[in-house]
């Protein structure tokens, strides 16, 4: 297998995963108000679910050194996609960040084997 050319490939991959999850957390928190203003029927439970997913993504991003964190990140993407039942825009975000997470796991597999 050819070398990646990175000094710390494991650290680079962890950074990619953490960055993806932090960006997802920020976007989720910023999406609450536009959904509510644009006629979204996002109830208190829906807002709680979005905030909970954002917090979970932030916590998992800080745990990327742990082996289970990649599985938890995948679970977050599935949960966000399931939140599409609360509002269609959350399903759209789930598809977008699911694709980003799939790419991050592809890069992880390519670099670390």
N, CA, C and O atoms as a GROMACS GRO file, in nm:
protein
  452
    1UNK      N    1   0.085  -0.119   0.000
    1UNK     CA    2   0.000   0.000   0.000
    1UNK      C    3   0.089   0.125   0.000
    1UNK      O    4   0.182   0.134   0.081
    2UNK      N    5   0.062   0.220  -0.090
    2UNK     CA    6   0.145   0.341  -0.092
    2UNK      C    7   0.121   0.427   0.030
    2UNK      O    8   0.010   0.434   0.083
    3UNK      N    9   0.227   0.493   0.072
    3UNK     CA   10   0.215   0.582   0.188
    3UNK      C   11   0.132   0.704   0.151
    3UNK      O   12   0.131   0.748   0.036
    4UNK      N   13   0.064   0.758   0.251
    4UNK     CA   14  -0.024   0.872   0.225
    4UNK      C   15   0.053   1.003   0.215
    4UNK      O   16   0.003   1.100   0.158
    5UNK      N   17   0.173   1.007   0.268
    5UNK     CA   18   0.250   1.130   0.268
    5UNK      C   19   0.221   1.219   0.387
    5UNK      O   20   0.282   1.324   0.402
    6UNK      N   21   0.129   1.177   0.472
    6UNK     CA   22   0.095   1.253   0.592
    6UNK      C   23   0.189   1.215   0.706
    6UNK      O   24   0.226   1.098   0.720
    7UNK      N   25   0.227   1.312   0.786
    7UNK     CA   26   0.311   1.281   0.903
    7UNK      C   27   0.235   1.201   1.007
    7UNK      O   28   0.289   1.108   1.067
    8UNK      N   29   0.109   1.237   1.027
    8UNK     CA   30   0.025   1.168   1.125
    8UNK      C   31  -0.109   1.135   1.058
    8UNK      O   32  -0.206   1.209   1.074
    9UNK      N   33  -0.114   1.025   0.983
    9UNK     CA   34  -0.237   0.994   0.910
    9UNK      C   35  -0.357   0.973   1.002
    9UNK      O   36  -0.468   1.016   0.969
   10UNK      N   37  -0.338   0.908   1.116
   10UNK     CA   38  -0.450   0.885   1.209
   10UNK      C   39  -0.504   1.017   1.261
   10UNK      O   40  -0.625   1.034   1.274
   11UNK      N   41  -0.416   1.110   1.291
   11UNK     CA   42  -0.460   1.241   1.339
   11UNK      C   43  -0.534   1.320   1.233
   11UNK      O   44  -0.631   1.389   1.262
   12UNK      N   45  -0.487   1.308   1.109
   12UNK     CA   46  -0.553   1.378   0.999
   12UNK      C   47  -0.695   1.324   0.978
   12UNK      O   48  -0.788   1.401   0.955
   13UNK      N   49  -0.709   1.194   0.988
   13UNK     CA   50  -0.840   1.133   0.969
   13UNK      C   51  -0.933   1.170   1.085
   13UNK      O   52  -1.051   1.199   1.064
   14UNK      N   53  -0.879   1.170   1.208
   14UNK     CA   54  -0.960   1.213   1.323
   14UNK      C   55  -1.005   1.358   1.306
   14UNK      O   56  -1.119   1.392   1.337
   15UNK      N   57  -0.916   1.442   1.257
   15UNK     CA   58  -0.951   1.582   1.233
   15UNK      C   59  -1.061   1.598   1.130
   15UNK      O   60  -1.148   1.683   1.144
   16UNK      N   61  -1.056   1.516   1.025
   16UNK     CA   62  -1.161   1.520   0.924
   16UNK      C   63  -1.296   1.481   0.984
   16UNK      O   64  -1.397   1.547   0.959
   17UNK      N   65  -1.298   1.373   1.062
   17UNK     CA   66  -1.423   1.329   1.125
   17UNK      C   67  -1.475   1.432   1.223
   17UNK      O   68  -1.595   1.463   1.225
   18UNK      N   69  -1.385   1.486   1.306
   18UNK     CA   70  -1.427   1.586   1.404
   18UNK      C   71  -1.477   1.712   1.336
   18UNK      O   72  -1.578   1.770   1.378
   19UNK      N   73  -1.408   1.756   1.233
   19UNK     CA   74  -1.451   1.875   1.161
   19UNK      C   75  -1.587   1.858   1.096
   19UNK      O   76  -1.668   1.951   1.096
   20UNK      N   77  -1.611   1.741   1.041
   20UNK     CA   78  -1.741   1.714   0.980
   20UNK      C   79  -1.852   1.721   1.084
   20UNK      O   80  -1.957   1.780   1.059
   21UNK      N   81  -1.828   1.661   1.201
   21UNK     CA   82  -1.931   1.662   1.305
   21UNK      C   83  -1.953   1.801   1.365
   21UNK      O   84  -2.066   1.838   1.396
   22UNK      N   85  -1.846   1.878   1.382
   22UNK     CA   86  -1.861   2.014   1.436
   22UNK      C   87  -1.939   2.101   1.337
   22UNK      O   88  -2.026   2.178   1.377
   23UNK      N   89  -1.907   2.088   1.209
   23UNK     CA   90  -1.982   2.164   1.109
   23UNK      C   91  -2.129   2.125   1.110
   23UNK      O   92  -2.217   2.210   1.098
   24UNK      N   93  -2.156   1.996   1.124
   24UNK     CA   94  -2.294   1.950   1.131
   24UNK      C   95  -2.365   2.008   1.252
   24UNK      O   96  -2.480   2.050   1.242
   25UNK      N   97  -2.298   2.011   1.367
   25UNK     CA   98  -2.360   2.067   1.488
   25UNK      C   99  -2.394   2.215   1.469
   25UNK      O  100  -2.503   2.259   1.508
   26UNK      N  101  -2.304   2.290   1.411
   26UNK     CA  102  -2.328   2.433   1.390
   26UNK      C  103  -2.444   2.454   1.293
   26UNK      O  104  -2.531   2.537   1.318
   27UNK      N  105  -2.446   2.380   1.184
   27UNK     CA  106  -2.554   2.394   1.085
   27UNK      C  107  -2.688   2.356   1.146
   27UNK      O  108  -2.789   2.423   1.121
   28UNK      N  109  -2.691   2.250   1.227
   28UNK     CA  110  -2.817   2.212   1.291
   28UNK      C  111  -2.870   2.323   1.381
   28UNK      O  112  -2.989   2.354   1.378
   29UNK      N  113  -2.782   2.381   1.460
   29UNK     CA  114  -2.827   2.488   1.550
   29UNK      C  115  -2.873   2.611   1.471
   29UNK      O  116  -2.970   2.677   1.509
   30UNK      N  117  -2.803   2.642   1.363
   30UNK     CA  118  -2.841   2.758   1.282
   30UNK      C  119  -2.967   2.734   1.200
   30UNK      O  120  -3.030   2.830   1.155
   31UNK      N  121  -3.004   2.608   1.180
   31UNK     CA  122  -3.120   2.576   1.097
   31UNK      C  123  -3.253   2.589   1.172
   31UNK      O  124  -3.358   2.594   1.109
   32UNK      N  125  -3.249   2.594   1.303
   32UNK     CA  126  -3.374   2.594   1.381
   32UNK      C  127  -3.461   2.715   1.348
   32UNK      O  128  -3.579   2.699   1.316
   33UNK      N  129  -3.406   2.832   1.354
   33UNK     CA  130  -3.485   2.953   1.333
   33UNK      C  131  -3.540   2.965   1.191
   33UNK      O  132  -3.657   2.996   1.174
   34UNK      N  133  -3.458   2.941   1.087
   34UNK     CA  134  -3.516   2.949   0.952
   34UNK      C  135  -3.630   2.849   0.930
   34UNK      O  136  -3.727   2.880   0.861
   35UNK      N  137  -3.618   2.730   0.987
   35UNK     CA  138  -3.726   2.632   0.972
   35UNK      C  139  -3.853   2.686   1.037
   35UNK      O  140  -3.962   2.673   0.980
   36UNK      N  141  -3.840   2.745   1.153
   36UNK     CA  142  -3.958   2.798   1.223
   36UNK      C  143  -4.018   2.916   1.148
   36UNK      O  144  -4.140   2.927   1.139
   37UNK      N  145  -3.935   3.005   1.094
   37UNK     CA  146  -3.983   3.125   1.026
   37UNK      C  147  -4.049   3.090   0.892
   37UNK      O  148  -4.151   3.149   0.857
   38UNK      N  149  -3.993   2.996   0.820
   38UNK     CA  150  -4.042   2.963   0.688
   38UNK      C  151  -4.161   2.867   0.691
   38UNK      O  152  -4.187   2.795   0.595
   39UNK      N  153  -4.232   2.866   0.801
   39UNK     CA  154  -4.353   2.788   0.807
   39UNK      C  155  -4.335   2.645   0.849
   39UNK      O  156  -4.426   2.563   0.835
   40UNK      N  157  -4.219   2.614   0.902
   40UNK     CA  158  -4.197   2.478   0.949
   40UNK      C  159  -4.278   2.453   1.074
   40UNK      O  160  -4.286   2.538   1.164
   41UNK      N  161  -4.338   2.339   1.081
   41UNK     CA  162  -4.418   2.303   1.198
   41UNK      C  163  -4.329   2.226   1.296
   41UNK      O  164  -4.361   2.114   1.336
   42UNK      N  165  -4.219   2.289   1.334
   42UNK     CA  166  -4.123   2.226   1.424
   42UNK      C  167  -4.166   2.255   1.566
   42UNK      O  168  -4.157   2.368   1.613
   43UNK      N  169  -4.213   2.151   1.635
   43UNK     CA  170  -4.262   2.167   1.772
   43UNK      C  171  -4.146   2.173   1.870
   43UNK      O  172  -4.029   2.170   1.831
   44UNK      N  173  -4.180   2.181   1.997
   44UNK     CA  174  -4.078   2.180   2.101
   44UNK      C  175  -3.997   2.052   2.100
   44UNK      O  176  -3.876   2.053   2.124
   45UNK      N  177  -4.065   1.938   2.072
   45UNK     CA  178  -3.994   1.810   2.062
   45UNK      C  179  -3.898   1.811   1.945
   45UNK      O  180  -3.786   1.760   1.956
   46UNK      N  181  -3.939   1.869   1.835
   46UNK     CA  182  -3.852   1.876   1.718
   46UNK      C  183  -3.729   1.961   1.743
   46UNK      O  184  -3.618   1.924   1.705
   47UNK      N  185  -3.750   2.074   1.807
   47UNK     CA  186  -3.637   2.161   1.840
   47UNK      C  187  -3.544   2.090   1.938
   47UNK      O  188  -3.422   2.098   1.926
   48UNK      N  189  -3.604   2.021   2.034
   48UNK     CA  190  -3.523   1.945   2.130
   48UNK      C  191  -3.442   1.836   2.061
   48UNK      O  192  -3.327   1.813   2.098
   49UNK      N  193  -3.502   1.770   1.963
   49UNK     CA  194  -3.430   1.666   1.889
   49UNK      C  195  -3.313   1.725   1.812
   49UNK      O  196  -3.204   1.667   1.809
   50UNK      N  197  -3.334   1.841   1.749
   50UNK     CA  198  -3.227   1.905   1.672
   50UNK      C  199  -3.115   1.950   1.765
   50UNK      O  200  -2.997   1.929   1.736
   51UNK      N  201  -3.150   2.012   1.876
   51UNK     CA  202  -3.048   2.056   1.972
   51UNK      C  203  -2.975   1.935   2.029
   51UNK      O  204  -2.853   1.937   2.044
   52UNK      N  205  -3.049   1.829   2.060
   52UNK     CA  206  -2.987   1.708   2.112
   52UNK      C  207  -2.889   1.647   2.013
   52UNK      O  208  -2.780   1.604   2.052
   53UNK      N  209  -2.926   1.643   1.886
   53UNK     CA  210  -2.835   1.590   1.784
   53UNK      C  211  -2.711   1.679   1.770
   53UNK      O  212  -2.600   1.629   1.751
   54UNK      N  213  -2.730   1.811   1.779
   54UNK     CA  214  -2.616   1.902   1.769
   54UNK      C  215  -2.520   1.880   1.886
   54UNK      O  216  -2.398   1.877   1.867
   55UNK      N  217  -2.574   1.865   2.006
   55UNK     CA  218  -2.489   1.841   2.123
   55UNK      C  219  -2.419   1.706   2.110
   55UNK      O  220  -2.300   1.694   2.139
   56UNK      N  221  -2.493   1.606   2.066
   56UNK     CA  222  -2.435   1.473   2.047
   56UNK      C  223  -2.322   1.477   1.944
   56UNK      O  224  -2.218   1.415   1.964
   57UNK      N  225  -2.343   1.548   1.835
   57UNK     CA  226  -2.238   1.560   1.733
   57UNK      C  227  -2.114   1.629   1.789
   57UNK      O  228  -2.002   1.590   1.759
   58UNK      N  229  -2.134   1.732   1.871
   58UNK     CA  230  -2.021   1.802   1.931
   58UNK      C  231  -1.945   1.712   2.028
   58UNK      O  232  -1.822   1.714   2.032
   59UNK      N  233  -2.018   1.634   2.107
   59UNK     CA  234  -1.954   1.544   2.203
   59UNK      C  235  -1.876   1.435   2.130
   59UNK      O  236  -1.762   1.404   2.166
   60UNK      N  237  -1.936   1.377   2.028
   60UNK     CA  238  -1.868   1.271   1.953
   60UNK      C  239  -1.746   1.327   1.879
   60UNK      O  240  -1.646   1.258   1.865
   61UNK      N  241  -1.755   1.452   1.832
   61UNK     CA  242  -1.639   1.511   1.764
   61UNK      C  243  -1.520   1.522   1.857
   61UNK      O  244  -1.405   1.512   1.813
   62UNK      N  245  -1.545   1.544   1.984
   62UNK     CA  246  -1.437   1.549   2.082
   62UNK      C  247  -1.387   1.413   2.125
   62UNK      O  248  -1.289   1.403   2.198
   63UNK      N  249  -1.455   1.308   2.080
   63UNK     CA  250  -1.419   1.171   2.118
   63UNK      C  251  -1.363   1.091   2.002
   63UNK      O  252  -1.365   0.968   2.006
   64UNK      N  253  -1.315   1.157   1.899
   64UNK     CA  254  -1.273   1.086   1.779
   64UNK      C  255  -1.152   0.995   1.800
   64UNK      O  256  -1.121   0.913   1.714
   65UNK      N  257  -1.084   1.007   1.911
   65UNK     CA  258  -0.973   0.915   1.941
   65UNK      C  259  -1.024   0.776   1.977
   65UNK      O  260  -0.952   0.677   1.965
   66UNK      N  261  -1.146   0.770   2.019
   66UNK     CA  262  -1.206   0.642   2.058
   66UNK      C  263  -1.257   0.567   1.934
   66UNK      O  264  -1.305   0.629   1.839
   67UNK      N  265  -1.247   0.438   1.937
   67UNK     CA  266  -1.287   0.356   1.822
   67UNK      C  267  -1.437   0.364   1.797
   67UNK      O  268  -1.480   0.360   1.681
   68UNK      N  269  -1.517   0.375   1.901
   68UNK     CA  270  -1.663   0.376   1.887
   68UNK      C  271  -1.714   0.506   1.826
   68UNK      O  272  -1.829   0.512   1.782
   69UNK      N  273  -1.633   0.609   1.824
   69UNK     CA  274  -1.680   0.741   1.778
   69UNK      C  275  -1.722   0.738   1.631
   69UNK      O  276  -1.816   0.808   1.592
   70UNK      N  277  -1.653   0.659   1.548
   70UNK     CA  278  -1.692   0.652   1.406
   70UNK      C  279  -1.827   0.586   1.391
   70UNK      O  280  -1.907   0.625   1.306
   71UNK      N  281  -1.854   0.486   1.473
   71UNK     CA  282  -1.986   0.421   1.470
   71UNK      C  283  -2.093   0.517   1.522
   71UNK      O  284  -2.204   0.523   1.469
   72UNK      N  285  -2.060   0.592   1.626
   72UNK     CA  286  -2.154   0.689   1.680
   72UNK      C  287  -2.183   0.798   1.577
   72UNK      O  288  -2.297   0.844   1.566
   73UNK      N  289  -2.082   0.841   1.504
   73UNK     CA  290  -2.103   0.940   1.398
   73UNK      C  291  -2.197   0.890   1.291
   73UNK      O  292  -2.280   0.965   1.239
   74UNK      N  293  -2.184   0.763   1.257
   74UNK     CA  294  -2.277   0.703   1.161
   74UNK      C  295  -2.418   0.700   1.218
   74UNK      O  296  -2.515   0.726   1.147
   75UNK      N  297  -2.429   0.669   1.346
   75UNK     CA  298  -2.560   0.670   1.411
   75UNK      C  299  -2.624   0.808   1.411
   75UNK      O  300  -2.746   0.820   1.395
   76UNK      N  301  -2.544   0.911   1.429
   76UNK     CA  302  -2.596   1.047   1.426
   76UNK      C  303  -2.656   1.078   1.289
   76UNK      O  304  -2.761   1.142   1.280
   77UNK      N  305  -2.590   1.032   1.184
   77UNK     CA  306  -2.641   1.057   1.049
   77UNK      C  307  -2.775   0.986   1.028
   77UNK      O  308  -2.866   1.042   0.966
   78UNK      N  309  -2.787   0.865   1.080
   78UNK     CA  310  -2.913   0.791   1.068
   78UNK      C  311  -3.024   0.861   1.146
   78UNK      O  312  -3.137   0.873   1.099
   79UNK      N  313  -2.990   0.909   1.267
   79UNK     CA  314  -3.090   0.979   1.349
   79UNK      C  315  -3.135   1.109   1.282
   79UNK      O  316  -3.253   1.143   1.286
   80UNK      N  317  -3.040   1.181   1.222
   80UNK     CA  318  -3.076   1.305   1.154
   80UNK      C  319  -3.167   1.276   1.035
   80UNK      O  320  -3.263   1.350   1.010
   81UNK      N  321  -3.138   1.172   0.963
   81UNK     CA  322  -3.225   1.135   0.850
   81UNK      C  323  -3.364   1.098   0.901
   81UNK      O  324  -3.464   1.132   0.838
   82UNK      N  325  -3.371   1.030   1.015
   82UNK     CA  326  -3.500   0.994   1.074
   82UNK      C  327  -3.576   1.117   1.121
   82UNK      O  328  -3.699   1.116   1.125
   83UNK      N  329  -3.506   1.224   1.156
   83UNK     CA  330  -3.572   1.348   1.196
   83UNK      C  331  -3.644   1.413   1.078
   83UNK      O  332  -3.717   1.511   1.096
   84UNK      N  333  -3.626   1.360   0.960
   84UNK     CA  334  -3.700   1.408   0.845
   84UNK      C  335  -3.849   1.390   0.862
   84UNK      O  336  -3.928   1.456   0.794
   85UNK      N  337  -3.890   1.300   0.953
   85UNK     CA  338  -4.033   1.285   0.982
   85UNK      C  339  -4.087   1.407   1.058
   85UNK      O  340  -4.207   1.433   1.058
   86UNK      N  341  -3.996   1.481   1.123
   86UNK     CA  342  -4.037   1.602   1.194
   86UNK      C  343  -4.049   1.720   1.097
   86UNK      O  344  -4.140   1.802   1.109
   87UNK      N  345  -3.956   1.729   1.002
   87UNK     CA  346  -3.959   1.834   0.900
   87UNK      C  347  -3.872   1.789   0.783
   87UNK      O  348  -3.765   1.731   0.803
   88UNK      N  349  -3.919   1.815   0.663
   88UNK     CA  350  -3.849   1.768   0.544
   88UNK      C  351  -3.708   1.824   0.532
   88UNK      O  352  -3.619   1.758   0.479
   89UNK      N  353  -3.686   1.945   0.582
   89UNK     CA  354  -3.553   2.005   0.570
   89UNK      C  355  -3.449   1.930   0.653
   89UNK      O  356  -3.331   1.931   0.619
   90UNK      N  357  -3.493   1.865   0.760
   90UNK     CA  358  -3.400   1.786   0.840
   90UNK      C  359  -3.358   1.660   0.763
   90UNK      O  360  -3.245   1.614   0.776
   91UNK      N  361  -3.448   1.605   0.682
   91UNK     CA  362  -3.411   1.493   0.597
   91UNK      C  363  -3.310   1.538   0.492
   91UNK      O  364  -3.216   1.464   0.459
   92UNK      N  365  -3.328   1.659   0.439
   92UNK     CA  366  -3.233   1.712   0.341
   92UNK      C  367  -3.095   1.729   0.406
   92UNK      O  368  -2.993   1.693   0.346
   93UNK      N  369  -3.093   1.784   0.528
   93UNK     CA  370  -2.965   1.796   0.599
   93UNK      C  371  -2.906   1.659   0.627
   93UNK      O  372  -2.785   1.640   0.622
   94UNK      N  373  -2.993   1.562   0.658
   94UNK     CA  374  -2.946   1.426   0.682
   94UNK      C  375  -2.880   1.366   0.558
   94UNK      O  376  -2.778   1.297   0.569
   95UNK      N  377  -2.936   1.393   0.442
   95UNK     CA  378  -2.876   1.343   0.318
   95UNK      C  379  -2.742   1.411   0.291
   95UNK      O  380  -2.644   1.346   0.252
   96UNK      N  381  -2.738   1.542   0.311
   96UNK     CA  382  -2.614   1.617   0.285
   96UNK      C  383  -2.503   1.572   0.379
   96UNK      O  384  -2.393   1.539   0.335
   97UNK      N  385  -2.532   1.570   0.510
   97UNK     CA  386  -2.428   1.533   0.605
   97UNK      C  387  -2.402   1.383   0.604
   97UNK      O  388  -2.292   1.340   0.640
   98UNK      N  389  -2.500   1.304   0.565
   98UNK     CA  390  -2.475   1.162   0.547
   98UNK      C  391  -2.373   1.137   0.436
   98UNK      O  392  -2.286   1.052   0.449
   99UNK      N  393  -2.386   1.214   0.328
   99UNK     CA  394  -2.289   1.203   0.218
   99UNK      C  395  -2.151   1.250   0.262
   99UNK      O  396  -2.050   1.188   0.227
  100UNK      N  397  -2.146   1.358   0.339
  100UNK     CA  398  -2.018   1.407   0.390
  100UNK      C  399  -1.954   1.305   0.483
  100UNK      O  400  -1.833   1.283   0.479
  101UNK      N  401  -2.037   1.241   0.568
  101UNK     CA  402  -1.984   1.140   0.660
  101UNK      C  403  -1.939   1.016   0.584
  101UNK      O  404  -1.837   0.955   0.619
  102UNK      N  405  -2.012   0.978   0.481
  102UNK     CA  406  -1.971   0.863   0.399
  102UNK      C  407  -1.836   0.892   0.334
  102UNK      O  408  -1.751   0.803   0.325
  103UNK      N  409  -1.816   1.015   0.288
  103UNK     CA  410  -1.687   1.051   0.230
  103UNK      C  411  -1.577   1.046   0.335
  103UNK      O  412  -1.467   0.998   0.308
  104UNK      N  413  -1.605   1.096   0.455
  104UNK     CA  414  -1.504   1.093   0.562
  104UNK      C  415  -1.466   0.949   0.598
  104UNK      O  416  -1.348   0.921   0.620
  105UNK      N  417  -1.563   0.860   0.602
  105UNK     CA  418  -1.530   0.720   0.632
  105UNK      C  419  -1.456   0.655   0.515
  105UNK      O  420  -1.370   0.568   0.537
  106UNK      N  421  -1.487   0.696   0.392
  106UNK     CA  422  -1.412   0.647   0.276
  106UNK      C  423  -1.266   0.691   0.286
  106UNK      O  424  -1.176   0.611   0.263
  107UNK      N  425  -1.243   0.817   0.318
  107UNK     CA  426  -1.106   0.868   0.333
  107UNK      C  427  -1.034   0.794   0.446
  107UNK      O  428  -0.917   0.760   0.435
  108UNK      N  429  -1.107   0.770   0.555
  108UNK     CA  430  -1.047   0.696   0.668
  108UNK      C  431  -1.003   0.556   0.623
  108UNK      O  432  -0.891   0.513   0.654
  109UNK      N  433  -1.090   0.487   0.552
  109UNK     CA  434  -1.056   0.353   0.504
  109UNK      C  435  -0.940   0.356   0.406
  109UNK      O  436  -0.853   0.268   0.407
  110UNK      N  437  -0.938   0.458   0.320
  110UNK     CA  438  -0.832   0.468   0.220
  110UNK      C  439  -0.697   0.496   0.286
  110UNK      O  440  -0.596   0.436   0.248
  111UNK      N  441  -0.694   0.586   0.382
  111UNK     CA  442  -0.567   0.626   0.443
  111UNK      C  443  -0.520   0.524   0.547
  111UNK      O  444  -0.402   0.488   0.549
  112UNK      N  445  -0.610   0.476   0.631
  112UNK     CA  446  -0.568   0.388   0.738
  112UNK      C  447  -0.581   0.240   0.704
  112UNK      O  448  -0.526   0.155   0.774
  113UNK      N  449  -0.652   0.209   0.599
  113UNK     CA  450  -0.664   0.069   0.557
  113UNK      C  451  -0.775  -0.006   0.622
  113UNK      O  452  -0.793  -0.125   0.593
   0.00000   0.00000   0.00000
